[in-house]
Amino acid sequence: MYYTYIITCKNETYYIGYTSDIKRRMEEHKNGINSKYTRANGFKKLEIYWISKTKSEAMKLECFLKKLTRINKTKIIENPNLLYEKYCIDKDKYVLGK
């Protein structure tokens, strides 16, 4: 399994990434390891993540999310179903994590 995620940094910016181990990756972000961006801007919290079966699917979702405006990223965080309803992302490929 692979995870695509959005975190909020201490300066209120979003960081979007993907990983095969969400717990390990969040610890790395919290400790400023393996990410220049979160080391520089600080980790605040994990906002949302999706689970996919393949690395390729996770990377595609990451790329899609990075292209969105901040306003649209915020809307998806607040209402995850928009990802499926408004942007027609396949709900079977990208399951919302809990």
N, CA, C and O atoms as a GROMACS GRO file, in nm:
protein
  392
    1MET      N    1   0.082  -0.118   0.000
    1MET     CA    2   0.000   0.000   0.000
    1MET      C    3   0.087   0.125   0.000
    1MET      O    4   0.199   0.126   0.052
    2TYR      N    5   0.032   0.230  -0.061
    2TYR     CA    6   0.099   0.359  -0.066
    2TYR      C    7   0.002   0.467  -0.019
    2TYR      O    8  -0.120   0.452  -0.029
    3TYR      N    9   0.057   0.573   0.032
    3TYR     CA   10  -0.022   0.680   0.091
    3TYR      C   11   0.016   0.813   0.026
    3TYR      O   12   0.134   0.844   0.010
    4THR      N   13  -0.085   0.890  -0.010
    4THR     CA   14  -0.065   1.027  -0.056
    4THR      C   15  -0.125   1.116   0.051
    4THR      O   16  -0.238   1.092   0.095
    5TYR      N   17  -0.052   1.218   0.093
    5TYR     CA   18  -0.095   1.293   0.211
    5TYR      C   19  -0.076   1.443   0.194
    5TYR      O   20   0.003   1.489   0.111
    6ILE      N   21  -0.150   1.517   0.274
    6ILE     CA   22  -0.134   1.662   0.285
    6ILE      C   23  -0.108   1.694   0.432
    6ILE      O   24  -0.185   1.654   0.519
    7ILE      N   25   0.000   1.765   0.457
    7ILE     CA   26   0.026   1.812   0.593
    7ILE      C   27   0.027   1.965   0.593
    7ILE      O   28   0.051   2.028   0.490
    8THR      N   29   0.000   2.022   0.708
    8THR     CA   30   0.012   2.166   0.726
    8THR      C   31   0.141   2.192   0.802
    8THR      O   32   0.172   2.125   0.901
    9CYS      N   33   0.215   2.291   0.754
    9CYS     CA   34   0.338   2.331   0.822
    9CYS      C   35   0.309   2.443   0.920
    9CYS      O   36   0.201   2.502   0.918
   10LYS      N   37   0.404   2.471   1.007
   10LYS     CA   38   0.385   2.574   1.110
   10LYS      C   39   0.361   2.712   1.051
   10LYS      O   40   0.300   2.797   1.115
   11ASN      N   41   0.409   2.736   0.928
   11ASN     CA   42   0.385   2.865   0.863
   11ASN      C   43   0.255   2.864   0.780
   11ASN      O   44   0.232   2.952   0.698
   12GLU      N   45   0.172   2.762   0.804
   12GLU     CA   46   0.039   2.746   0.743
   12GLU      C   47   0.043   2.712   0.593
   12GLU      O   48  -0.060   2.723   0.526
   13THR      N   49   0.158   2.671   0.541
   13THR     CA   50   0.163   2.621   0.404
   13THR      C   51   0.132   2.472   0.405
   13THR      O   52   0.139   2.407   0.509
   14TYR      N   53   0.096   2.419   0.287
   14TYR     CA   54   0.070   2.276   0.274
   14TYR      C   55   0.191   2.208   0.213
   14TYR      O   56   0.260   2.265   0.129
   15TYR      N   57   0.214   2.086   0.257
   15TYR     CA   58   0.314   1.999   0.195
   15TYR      C   59   0.240   1.874   0.151
   15TYR      O   60   0.164   1.816   0.228
   16ILE      N   61   0.262   1.832   0.027
   16ILE     CA   62   0.197   1.714  -0.028
   16ILE      C   63   0.305   1.614  -0.067
   16ILE      O   64   0.405   1.651  -0.129
   17GLY      N   65   0.285   1.489  -0.029
   17GLY     CA   66   0.382   1.386  -0.062
   17GLY      C   67   0.317   1.249  -0.068
   17GLY      O   68   0.196   1.235  -0.049
   18TYR      N   69   0.399   1.148  -0.093
   18TYR     CA   70   0.352   1.010  -0.090
   18TYR      C   71   0.458   0.924  -0.022
   18TYR      O   72   0.575   0.961  -0.016
   19THR      N   73   0.415   0.809   0.028
   19THR     CA   74   0.505   0.720   0.100
   19THR      C   75   0.447   0.580   0.106
   19THR      O   76   0.328   0.560   0.080
   20SER      N   77   0.530   0.484   0.139
   20SER     CA   78   0.482   0.347   0.160
   20SER      C   79   0.461   0.320   0.310
   20SER      O   80   0.406   0.216   0.346
   21ASP      N   81   0.504   0.412   0.395
   21ASP     CA   82   0.491   0.395   0.541
   21ASP      C   83   0.453   0.529   0.603
   21ASP      O   84   0.539   0.612   0.633
   22ILE      N   85   0.325   0.551   0.623
   22ILE     CA   86   0.275   0.681   0.668
   22ILE      C   87   0.323   0.716   0.809
   22ILE      O   88   0.355   0.832   0.835
   23LYS      N   89   0.329   0.620   0.900
   23LYS     CA   90   0.374   0.649   1.036
   23LYS      C   91   0.521   0.693   1.038
   23LYS      O   92   0.556   0.791   1.103
   24ARG      N   93   0.605   0.619   0.966
   24ARG     CA   94   0.747   0.653   0.960
   24ARG      C   95   0.766   0.791   0.897
   24ARG      O   96   0.844   0.872   0.945
   25ARG      N   97   0.693   0.815   0.788
   25ARG     CA   98   0.710   0.942   0.716
   25ARG      C   99   0.666   1.062   0.801
   25ARG      O  100   0.729   1.167   0.796
   26MET      N  101   0.559   1.046   0.877
   26MET     CA  102   0.516   1.156   0.963
   26MET      C  103   0.620   1.184   1.072
   26MET      O  104   0.643   1.300   1.106
   27GLU      N  105   0.681   1.080   1.125
   27GLU     CA  106   0.788   1.099   1.224
   27GLU      C  107   0.906   1.173   1.162
   27GLU      O  108   0.967   1.260   1.224
   28GLU      N  109   0.938   1.138   1.037
   28GLU     CA  110   1.047   1.208   0.967
   28GLU      C  111   1.014   1.356   0.951
   28GLU      O  112   1.098   1.442   0.975
   29HIS      N  113   0.891   1.385   0.911
   29HIS     CA  114   0.850   1.525   0.896
   29HIS      C  115   0.857   1.598   1.030
   29HIS      O  116   0.906   1.710   1.038
   30LYS      N  117   0.808   1.535   1.135
   30LYS     CA  118   0.808   1.597   1.268
   30LYS      C  119   0.950   1.628   1.315
   30LYS      O  120   0.974   1.729   1.383
   31ASN      N  121   1.044   1.541   1.279
   31ASN     CA  122   1.182   1.556   1.323
   31ASN      C  123   1.272   1.624   1.220
   31ASN      O  124   1.393   1.634   1.241
   32GLY      N  125   1.214   1.671   1.109
   32GLY     CA  126   1.292   1.741   1.008
   32GLY      C  127   1.390   1.654   0.933
   32GLY      O  128   1.496   1.700   0.892
   33ILE      N  129   1.355   1.527   0.916
   33ILE     CA  130   1.442   1.432   0.848
   33ILE      C  131   1.389   1.404   0.707
   33ILE      O  132   1.269   1.385   0.689
   34ASN      N  133   1.478   1.403   0.608
   34ASN     CA  134   1.445   1.366   0.469
   34ASN      C  135   1.343   1.457   0.402
   34ASN      O  136   1.276   1.415   0.308
   35SER      N  137   1.330   1.578   0.446
   35SER     CA  138   1.243   1.676   0.379
   35SER      C  139   1.292   1.816   0.411
   35SER      O  140   1.274   1.867   0.521
   36LYS      N  141   1.355   1.877   0.312
   36LYS     CA  142   1.404   2.014   0.332
   36LYS      C  143   1.289   2.110   0.361
   36LYS      O  144   1.303   2.202   0.441
   37TYR      N  145   1.176   2.086   0.295
   37TYR     CA  146   1.063   2.178   0.309
   37TYR      C  147   1.007   2.179   0.451
   37TYR      O  148   0.991   2.285   0.511
   38THR      N  149   0.979   2.061   0.506
   38THR     CA  150   0.923   2.060   0.642
   38THR      C  151   1.029   2.090   0.747
   38THR      O  152   0.996   2.138   0.856
   39ARG      N  153   1.154   2.063   0.717
   39ARG     CA  154   1.260   2.103   0.810
   39ARG      C  155   1.265   2.256   0.819
   39ARG      O  156   1.283   2.312   0.927
   40ALA      N  157   1.250   2.323   0.705
   40ALA     CA  158   1.256   2.469   0.701
   40ALA      C  159   1.128   2.535   0.753
   40ALA      O  160   1.134   2.641   0.816
   41ASN      N  161   1.014   2.472   0.727
   41ASN     CA  162   0.885   2.535   0.759
   41ASN      C  163   0.814   2.475   0.879
   41ASN      O  164   0.712   2.528   0.923
   42GLY      N  165   0.865   2.367   0.932
   42GLY     CA  166   0.808   2.304   1.051
   42GLY      C  167   0.683   2.223   1.023
   42GLY      O  168   0.599   2.263   0.943
   43PHE      N  169   0.671   2.112   1.090
   43PHE     CA  170   0.554   2.025   1.078
   43PHE      C  171   0.450   2.069   1.181
   43PHE      O  172   0.483   2.087   1.298
   44LYS      N  173   0.326   2.085   1.137
   44LYS     CA  174   0.218   2.118   1.229
   44LYS      C  175   0.127   1.998   1.248
   44LYS      O  176   0.112   1.949   1.360
   45LYS      N  177   0.066   1.948   1.138
   45LYS     CA  178  -0.020   1.830   1.152
   45LYS      C  179  -0.050   1.765   1.018
   45LYS      O  180  -0.045   1.829   0.913
   46LEU      N  181  -0.080   1.637   1.025
   46LEU     CA  182  -0.128   1.563   0.909
   46LEU      C  183  -0.275   1.599   0.892
   46LEU      O  184  -0.355   1.580   0.983
   47GLU      N  185  -0.310   1.652   0.776
   47GLU     CA  186  -0.447   1.693   0.750
   47GLU      C  187  -0.533   1.578   0.700
   47GLU      O  188  -0.644   1.556   0.749
   48ILE      N  189  -0.481   1.505   0.601
   48ILE     CA  190  -0.561   1.404   0.533
   48ILE      C  191  -0.467   1.313   0.454
   48ILE      O  192  -0.359   1.354   0.413
   49TYR      N  193  -0.510   1.189   0.432
   49TYR     CA  194  -0.433   1.102   0.344
   49TYR      C  195  -0.525   1.002   0.275
   49TYR      O  196  -0.635   0.972   0.321
   50TRP      N  197  -0.475   0.953   0.162
   50TRP     CA  198  -0.546   0.854   0.083
   50TRP      C  199  -0.457   0.732   0.066
   50TRP      O  200  -0.334   0.744   0.062
   51ILE      N  201  -0.519   0.617   0.057
   51ILE     CA  202  -0.447   0.491   0.041
   51ILE      C  203  -0.468   0.442  -0.101
   51ILE      O  204  -0.581   0.440  -0.151
   52SER      N  205  -0.360   0.401  -0.167
   52SER     CA  206  -0.370   0.343  -0.300
   52SER      C  207  -0.287   0.215  -0.304
   52SER      O  208  -0.200   0.193  -0.220
   53LYS      N  209  -0.314   0.133  -0.404
   53LYS     CA  210  -0.249   0.003  -0.412
   53LYS      C  211  -0.109   0.009  -0.472
   53LYS      O  212  -0.024  -0.073  -0.438
   54THR      N  213  -0.085   0.105  -0.560
   54THR     CA  214   0.044   0.109  -0.628
   54THR      C  215   0.115   0.243  -0.607
   54THR      O  216   0.053   0.345  -0.579
   55LYS      N  217   0.246   0.239  -0.623
   55LYS     CA  218   0.326   0.360  -0.614
   55LYS      C  219   0.286   0.457  -0.724
   55LYS      O  220   0.279   0.578  -0.702
   56SER      N  221   0.262   0.404  -0.842
   56SER     CA  222   0.223   0.487  -0.956
   56SER      C  223   0.095   0.566  -0.927
   56SER      O  224   0.086   0.685  -0.957
   57GLU      N  225  -0.005   0.499  -0.869
   57GLU     CA  226  -0.130   0.568  -0.835
   57GLU      C  227  -0.107   0.677  -0.731
   57GLU      O  228  -0.162   0.786  -0.741
   58ALA      N  229  -0.025   0.647  -0.632
   58ALA     CA  230   0.006   0.746  -0.527
   58ALA      C  231   0.076   0.868  -0.587
   58ALA      O  232   0.046   0.982  -0.551
   59MET      N  233   0.168   0.844  -0.677
   59MET     CA  234   0.241   0.953  -0.741
   59MET      C  235   0.149   1.037  -0.829
   59MET      O  236   0.163   1.160  -0.834
   60LYS      N  237   0.056   0.973  -0.898
   60LYS     CA  238  -0.038   1.047  -0.983
   60LYS      C  239  -0.127   1.138  -0.899
   60LYS      O  240  -0.152   1.253  -0.937
   61LEU      N  241  -0.174   1.088  -0.786
   61LEU     CA  242  -0.258   1.171  -0.699
   61LEU      C  243  -0.176   1.286  -0.641
   61LEU      O  244  -0.225   1.398  -0.632
   62GLU      N  245  -0.053   1.258  -0.601
   62GLU     CA  246   0.035   1.363  -0.549
   62GLU      C  247   0.051   1.474  -0.653
   62GLU      O  248   0.038   1.592  -0.620
   63CYS      N  249   0.079   1.437  -0.775
   63CYS     CA  250   0.098   1.534  -0.884
   63CYS      C  251  -0.030   1.616  -0.905
   63CYS      O  252  -0.024   1.738  -0.920
   64PHE      N  253  -0.143   1.549  -0.905
   64PHE     CA  254  -0.271   1.618  -0.923
   64PHE      C  255  -0.294   1.719  -0.811
   64PHE      O  256  -0.330   1.834  -0.838
   65LEU      N  257  -0.274   1.677  -0.687
   65LEU     CA  258  -0.298   1.764  -0.572
   65LEU      C  259  -0.205   1.885  -0.572
   65LEU      O  260  -0.247   1.996  -0.537
   66LYS      N  261  -0.081   1.865  -0.611
   66LYS     CA  262   0.016   1.975  -0.612
   66LYS      C  263  -0.022   2.083  -0.712
   66LYS      O  264   0.015   2.199  -0.694
   67LYS      N  265  -0.095   2.047  -0.815
   67LYS     CA  266  -0.135   2.144  -0.917
   67LYS      C  267  -0.256   2.229  -0.875
   67LYS      O  268  -0.284   2.331  -0.938
   68LEU      N  269  -0.325   2.188  -0.772
   68LEU     CA  270  -0.442   2.262  -0.726
   68LEU      C  271  -0.401   2.392  -0.656
   68LEU      O  272  -0.290   2.404  -0.604
   69THR      N  273  -0.491   2.488  -0.658
   69THR     CA  274  -0.466   2.611  -0.582
   69THR      C  275  -0.478   2.581  -0.433
   69THR      O  276  -0.535   2.479  -0.394
   70ARG      N  277  -0.425   2.668  -0.352
   70ARG     CA  278  -0.436   2.651  -0.207
   70ARG      C  279  -0.583   2.645  -0.165
   70ARG      O  280  -0.620   2.566  -0.079
   71ILE      N  281  -0.665   2.729  -0.225
   71ILE     CA  282  -0.808   2.731  -0.191
   71ILE      C  283  -0.871   2.595  -0.218
   71ILE      O  284  -0.947   2.545  -0.135
   72ASN      N  285  -0.840   2.535  -0.332
   72ASN     CA  286  -0.898   2.404  -0.365
   72ASN      C  287  -0.841   2.293  -0.278
   72ASN      O  288  -0.912   2.197  -0.247
   73LYS      N  289  -0.715   2.303  -0.239
   73LYS     CA  290  -0.658   2.205  -0.145
   73LYS      C  291  -0.732   2.213  -0.012
   73LYS      O  292  -0.765   2.110   0.048
   74THR      N  293  -0.757   2.334   0.034
   74THR     CA  294  -0.830   2.353   0.160
   74THR      C  295  -0.971   2.296   0.150
   74THR      O  296  -1.019   2.232   0.244
   75LYS      N  297  -1.036   2.318   0.038
   75LYS     CA  298  -1.172   2.264   0.018
   75LYS      C  299  -1.172   2.112   0.024
   75LYS      O  300  -1.263   2.052   0.081
   76ILE      N  301  -1.070   2.048  -0.033
   76ILE     CA  302  -1.062   1.902  -0.030
   76ILE      C  303  -1.036   1.852   0.112
   76ILE      O  304  -1.091   1.750   0.153
   77ILE      N  305  -0.952   1.924   0.186
   77ILE     CA  306  -0.928   1.886   0.326
   77ILE      C  307  -1.058   1.894   0.405
   77ILE      O  308  -1.089   1.806   0.485
   78GLU      N  309  -1.133   2.000   0.383
   78GLU     CA  310  -1.259   2.021   0.455
   78GLU      C  311  -1.370   1.927   0.409
   78GLU      O  312  -1.456   1.889   0.488
   79ASN      N  313  -1.368   1.890   0.282
   79ASN     CA  314  -1.470   1.802   0.225
   79ASN      C  315  -1.404   1.704   0.129
   79ASN      O  316  -1.403   1.729   0.008
   80PRO      N  317  -1.348   1.594   0.179
   80PRO     CA  318  -1.274   1.499   0.095
   80PRO      C  319  -1.352   1.443  -0.023
   80PRO      O  320  -1.293   1.404  -0.123
   81ASN      N  321  -1.485   1.438  -0.013
   81ASN     CA  322  -1.564   1.385  -0.124
   81ASN      C  323  -1.553   1.469  -0.250
   81ASN      O  324  -1.583   1.420  -0.359
   82LEU      N  325  -1.511   1.594  -0.238
   82LEU     CA  326  -1.490   1.678  -0.357
   82LEU      C  327  -1.389   1.616  -0.452
   82LEU      O  328  -1.399   1.631  -0.574
   83LEU      N  329  -1.292   1.546  -0.395
   83LEU     CA  330  -1.190   1.483  -0.479
   83LEU      C  331  -1.255   1.387  -0.577
   83LEU      O  332  -1.214   1.378  -0.693
   84TYR      N  333  -1.356   1.316  -0.531
   84TYR     CA  334  -1.424   1.219  -0.615
   84TYR      C  335  -1.534   1.284  -0.698
   84TYR      O  336  -1.550   1.254  -0.816
   85GLU      N  337  -1.610   1.374  -0.636
   85GLU     CA  338  -1.727   1.433  -0.701
   85GLU      C  339  -1.689   1.543  -0.802
   85GLU      O  340  -1.735   1.539  -0.916
   86LYS      N  341  -1.609   1.638  -0.760
   86LYS     CA  342  -1.575   1.751  -0.846
   86LYS      C  343  -1.465   1.718  -0.946
   86LYS      O  344  -1.471   1.758  -1.062
   87TYR      N  345  -1.364   1.643  -0.900
   87TYR     CA  346  -1.248   1.618  -0.984
   87TYR      C  347  -1.248   1.478  -1.047
   87TYR      O  348  -1.155   1.442  -1.119
   88CYS      N  349  -1.352   1.402  -1.020
   88CYS     CA  350  -1.372   1.269  -1.082
   88CYS      C  351  -1.254   1.175  -1.060
   88CYS      O  352  -1.218   1.098  -1.148
   89ILE      N  353  -1.194   1.181  -0.942
   89ILE     CA  354  -1.088   1.088  -0.906
   89ILE      C  355  -1.155   0.957  -0.866
   89ILE      O  356  -1.255   0.956  -0.794
   90ASP      N  357  -1.099   0.846  -0.912
   90ASP     CA  358  -1.157   0.713  -0.891
   90ASP      C  359  -1.156   0.676  -0.743
   90ASP      O  360  -1.050   0.658  -0.683
   91LYS      N  361  -1.274   0.664  -0.685
   91LYS     CA  362  -1.289   0.633  -0.542
   91LYS      C  363  -1.235   0.494  -0.508
   91LYS      O  364  -1.194   0.470  -0.395
   92ASP      N  365  -1.234   0.403  -0.605
   92ASP     CA  366  -1.183   0.268  -0.580
   92ASP      C  367  -1.031   0.265  -0.576
   92ASP      O  368  -0.973   0.179  -0.509
   93LYS      N  369  -0.966   0.357  -0.645
   93LYS     CA  370  -0.820   0.360  -0.646
   93LYS      C  371  -0.763   0.437  -0.527
   93LYS      O  372  -0.652   0.407  -0.481
   94TYR      N  373  -0.838   0.535  -0.478
   94TYR     CA  374  -0.788   0.622  -0.372
   94TYR      C  375  -0.886   0.624  -0.256
   94TYR      O  376  -0.986   0.696  -0.260
   95VAL      N  377  -0.857   0.546  -0.155
   95VAL     CA  378  -0.944   0.533  -0.039
   95VAL      C  379  -0.899   0.632   0.068
   95VAL      O  380  -0.780   0.640   0.099
   96LEU      N  381  -0.993   0.706   0.122
   96LEU     CA  382  -0.961   0.803   0.226
   96LEU      C  383  -0.914   0.730   0.351
   96LEU      O  384  -0.982   0.639   0.399
   97GLY      N  385  -0.799   0.771   0.404
   97GLY     CA  386  -0.745   0.709   0.525
   97GLY      C  387  -0.813   0.762   0.649
   97GLY      O  388  -0.877   0.867   0.647
   98LYS      N  389  -0.798   0.687   0.760
   98LYS     CA  390  -0.860   0.727   0.887
   98LYS      C  391  -0.758   0.727   0.998
   98LYS      O  392  -0.792   0.759   1.112
   0.00000   0.00000   0.00000
